[in-house]
Amino acid sequence: MAESDWDTVTVLRKKGPTAAQAKSKQAITAAQRRGEEVQTTKKWAAGQNKQHLVTKNTAKLDRETEELHHDRVPLEVGKVIQQGRQEKGLTQKDLATKINEKPQVIADYECGRAIPNNQVMGKIERAIGLKLRGKDIGQPLEPKSKTK
């Protein structure tokens, strides 16, 4: 171990530029000046939020033509929700809190702007005690009998 000297440092190799440094505008222009081959590729949808492609049918539905449109909650159902809520003495916010939804959801259902969701409709039915689906809309909800 006599030949090892603690005062001298041997550098085996220098680190090359990092990926970010190699891609910088300065590094690219310097490489072009030196005559090196520089390869550039355009990434598809780079810098844009295009993770989800819009298909033709989705675009058509969004435009809502007469033949293709989203079904909305009927106004009759909205009126039943509003009357049932008022009979129970609840505000839209109270009903929304009771069924764990946002107040805007209740407002949309009452105005007929909402796209019907069976889970939400079921929660509202149970909260106000009136049927909102089927033939007998507005009728009292019969409690299901538990048979064992």
N, C-alpha and C positions, 0 to 999 in steps of 0.2 A: 504494500500500500504506500510505498515511498514515492511512487511517481504521481499520485493524485495530489493536485494542488488546489487548496480551498479558495484561493484568490482569483483563479481564472474561471471564466464562464464560457461554455461552449454552446453555441446556438446551432441546433441541428437543422431546423428549417423555420422559416417565417410563415406565419399564418397568412393565407390568402384573404382577399376581401370577403366580408360576410355577404350573405345573399342580398340583403337590403342595399349594401354598398355597391355590389356588382350590378344591381338593377337601376341605380340612380342615373339621372340624365348625364351627370358629369362623367361617370365611369363609361357610359356608352359612347359619348363623344370622344373621350380619350382613346378608347379602343379603336374607334373608326379612324382617328388621326394616325394611330400607329399602323394602320392597315390590316388590323385583325378582322376576322370574319365575325360579324355580329348578326345573330338571328333573332328576329322579332316575330311574335305571333299575336294575333288579336284573339283575345279570349271571348267566347260567346257570352253575350249579355253581361260583360264586365262592367262593374260599377252601377248596376241596376238591380232592383229587387224583383227578379223574374224567376223565383224558385218554383212558382206554381203557374203552369201554362194555362191560358184561357182557351178552352175549346170553343168550337163554333156554337154548340148548343148552349153553353153557359152564356156566351155573349148575346145570343138571341133571347134567352130568358131575361137577361139584364135589360135589354131594350124593351121587353114586354110588349110584343106585338099582340094582336087580338087573338091569334090562334095559339100562341105560346105565352102563358103568363103564370106567375106564382099564385096559388090559391091563397085567399085572405080569409080572415075570420069574418063570418057574416055579421052584419049590423045587429041582427036579432040576438045573437050571442052576446055582443057587446052590451046591449041594453039589459039583458038578463044579469050579466056580471055587475053592472052598475046598480041595478035595483036590489040585487041580493046583498051587495056590499053596503048599501045605504040602510037596508033593513037591519043589518047586524051592527050598524053604527060605526062602520070602519071607513077610514079615508083610503085613498089609493096607496099611500105610503104604508098604512097599517096592514092592509091586505098583502102588500108586497113583502113586508117584513115577516108576516105570518107564514108565507109560502116560500121564503128564502129566494125571492127574485128582486129585481130592481123595480122601483116605482114606474119607470118608463115602460116596462113590460106590461104592467096593468093598464097604463094609459093607452098603449098601442092596441091591446085586446079590446078595450072599451070603444075605441074609435074605429075599429075594423081595419087597422093598418098592419096588424101582426100576421105573420105566416103561422098557421096553427101548429102547435106542438102538443102531442098527446100527454106528455109528462106535465107540462105547465097547466094544460086544461084540467087534468085530473087533480092537481093540487088546488086549483081555484074551486073546482066542484066540491071538494071536501071542505074547503074553508068556508064557502058560503052556503053549502048544503043544498045546492040546486044542480040539476042535470044541465050540462052544456053540450053534450054530444048525443047523437042518435035522433030518434023521432020525437020523443017527448022532452024537448028543450024547455027549461023553465020549471019543470016539475020537481017536487022535493026529491032529494036523493035518498033512496031506501038503503038503510044500513045492511051490509052483507051479513047474512046469518052464518055463524061459524058452526059447521057440522064436524063432529068428531067421530 
